[in-house]
Amino acid sequence: MFGVRRSVFGIRYSVFGLRLCVFGFAEDYTGEVSDLGKLLIVVGGLVVVAGLVLILLGKTNVPLGRLPGDIYYRGKNTTFYFPLATSILLSIALSLVLYVVSRFRR
């Protein structure tokens, strides 16, 4: 469905069914735009769900972004914020979720 074909010398790419040939003539357009549209709808739905989860987490006073390992510096005219501990915690949680999902897909 979303195969990528590469050629070393001709630099041919086929992504989402659209083909590009750099050192030759332009190749045909295969018309797989409907797959791209479906992918964009799924990604948009995931963004909406992630936004709703963040709104709900903000209302429940979960301390994401205010953990003890987060770096926060407020100067006279500057503010620097780097959520290091929050990033590590979310990375571990997302890795576990994706691991479980991949185990069920087998």
C-alpha positions in Angstrom: 0.0 0.0 0.0 2.6 2.6 1.0 5.7 0.9 -0.6 8.8 2.9 -1.2 10.9 1.8 -4.2 14.3 3.3 -4.7 16.8 3.1 -7.5 20.4 4.0 -6.9 21.4 5.6 -10.2 18.0 6.7 -11.6 16.9 8.1 -8.2 13.4 6.8 -8.7 11.1 7.1 -5.7 7.6 5.6 -5.4 5.8 7.0 -2.3 2.1 6.7 -1.9 1.8 5.6 -5.5 3.3 8.8 -6.9 6.4 8.1 -8.9 9.3 10.5 -9.6 12.2 10.0 -12.0 15.0 12.5 -11.7 17.4 11.5 -14.5 14.8 10.4 -17.0 11.4 11.3 -18.1 8.6 11.8 -15.6 6.8 8.5 -15.0 3.1 7.8 -14.8 0.9 8.8 -11.9 -0.8 5.8 -10.5 -3.6 7.5 -8.7 -3.2 6.2 -5.2 -4.4 9.4 -3.6 -7.3 7.7 -1.9 -4.9 5.8 0.3 -3.2 9.1 1.2 -6.7 10.6 2.0 -7.5 7.7 4.3 -4.1 8.1 6.0 -4.7 11.8 6.6 -8.2 11.1 8.1 -6.7 8.5 10.5 -3.9 10.9 11.5 -6.4 13.7 12.0 -8.5 11.5 14.2 -5.5 10.6 16.3 -4.6 14.2 16.7 -8.2 15.0 17.9 -8.1 12.1 20.4 -4.7 13.2 21.7 -6.0 16.8 22.1 -9.0 15.6 24.1 -6.8 13.4 26.3 -4.5 16.4 27.0 -7.5 18.6 27.9 -8.8 16.0 30.3 -5.4 15.5 31.9 -5.2 19.3 32.4 -8.4 19.3 34.3 -7.5 16.4 36.5 -4.3 18.1 37.9 -2.0 15.3 36.7 1.5 16.7 37.2 2.7 16.1 33.6 5.1 19.0 32.8 5.7 19.7 36.5 7.6 16.6 37.5 10.8 17.0 39.7 13.2 16.3 36.8 11.8 19.0 34.6 14.2 21.9 34.0 12.7 25.3 34.5 14.6 28.6 34.5 13.1 32.0 34.8 15.4 34.9 34.3 14.8 38.6 34.2 13.6 38.7 30.6 13.9 35.0 29.7 12.1 31.8 30.5 13.5 28.4 29.6 11.5 25.2 30.2 12.6 21.7 29.2 10.3 18.8 30.5 13.0 16.2 30.7 11.4 13.9 33.3 8.0 14.2 31.5 9.6 13.3 28.2 11.2 10.2 29.6 8.0 9.1 31.4 5.9 9.6 28.2 8.6 7.8 26.1 8.5 4.8 28.4 4.7 4.7 28.5 4.4 5.0 24.7 7.1 2.3 24.2 5.1 -0.1 26.5 1.8 0.6 24.6 3.4 0.1 21.2 5.1 -3.1 22.5 1.7 -4.5 23.7 0.0 -3.5 20.4 2.8 -5.2 18.4 2.4 -8.4 20.4 -1.3 -8.6 19.7 -0.8 -8.0 16.0 1.2 -11.2 15.5 
